[in-house]
């Protein structure tokens, strides 16, 4: 383990292999094997770079802003909007920087092309992703949650393959997960900043993992600010359980156990979100801007203006004109609406149930599991 540095939890790799041996089909075994190899390569590269260039450790990450929100809340859309509007003031993570390994922060053509291949392959294999997630171009702003497949303590691990042990390592041992994830994040940001050669810059970052690691982030990055995005639990749940089930078919057969695993993952996710939002919104130690999902697509310009004020960023006429152009372009993507068949996931929901009846039953289910 020492050869690969201190940025990843090797115990999670062992559990991931065990679960894959138990559940994965042939293609899933190949993909998980590749993911583990990539994580090891990523950590080896990062460790070697930090050892070879001690000045990387001396890089200062100044007052980052964390968009802390769980999956299916519209937060990726908001992240792309804000990153585009404030591209001169804030550094952000691009898709090609999280798609594949090892991380090469600079912009070689092979890095871009590899990311493009990965995005197109994922959209082909799991076609609902094209409708349900803002997968577009390799140089688009992208959440940094993919980095935490390499720390092995991110939400992405349990999302990829679900077991009770992987769930517990992600959602129950939150302090430990935050320790691994944020140490990995800090090293990546320092490497990115050093390779770009721009000096100290302020980063805007987005991942669901930041929501349950806020206390650790405040300690690691003094002066950090936060933006939370939250959505009514039932529509988030409907969307999330469908996406999880569809995505996990890359690894496991679409059988009853896969449905149970998708439900287990979303149950734990929603319960963890309840606890994390309660902490973020009621603890006065955190500088938090709150964005309800209902405002996301109808008041996008107003949200951007509030964000500028929250983060002490410019909002003159030129910036506002730029913001309107960015928002118009990004909103053009949101033209489709997916339909979710909840009767496939819950015995108590039938195909004859109205949407309102489905929602009532999902609410009852969540109240039961989150007690």
HELIX and SHEET records of a PDB file:
HELIX    1   1 UNK A    2  UNK A    4  5                                   3    
HELIX    2   2 UNK A   10  UNK A   23  1                                  14    
HELIX    3   3 UNK A   26  UNK A   52  1                                  27    
HELIX    4   4 UNK A   54  UNK A   56  5                                   3    
HELIX    5   5 UNK A   75  UNK A   85  1                                  11    
HELIX    6   6 UNK A   95  UNK A   97  5                                   3    
HELIX    7   7 UNK A  109  UNK A  125  1                                  17    
HELIX    8   8 UNK A  128  UNK A  132  1                                   5    
HELIX    9   9 UNK A  144  UNK A  147  5                                   4    
HELIX   10  10 UNK A  148  UNK A  151  1                                   4    
HELIX   11  11 UNK A  155  UNK A  160  1                                   6    
HELIX   12  12 UNK A  164  UNK A  167  1                                   4    
HELIX   13  13 UNK A  168  UNK A  172  3                                   5    
HELIX   14  14 UNK A  174  UNK A  196  1                                  23    
HELIX   15  15 UNK A  208  UNK A  213  5                                   6    
HELIX   16  16 UNK A  214  UNK A  220  1                                   7    
HELIX   17  17 UNK A  233  UNK A  248  1                                  16    
HELIX   18  18 UNK A  256  UNK A  282  1                                  27    
HELIX   19  19 UNK A  293  UNK A  295  5                                   3    
HELIX   20  20 UNK A  300  UNK A  310  1                                  11    
HELIX   21  21 UNK A  317  UNK A  331  1                                  15    
HELIX   22  22 UNK A  342  UNK A  344  5                                   3    
HELIX   23  23 UNK A  355  UNK A  369  1                                  15    
SHEET    1   A 4 UNK A 204  UNK A 207  0                                        
SHEET    2   A 4 UNK A  65  UNK A  68  1                                        
SHEET    3   A 4 UNK A 225  UNK A 230  1                                        
SHEET    4   A 4 UNK A 288  UNK A 292  1                                        
END                                                                             
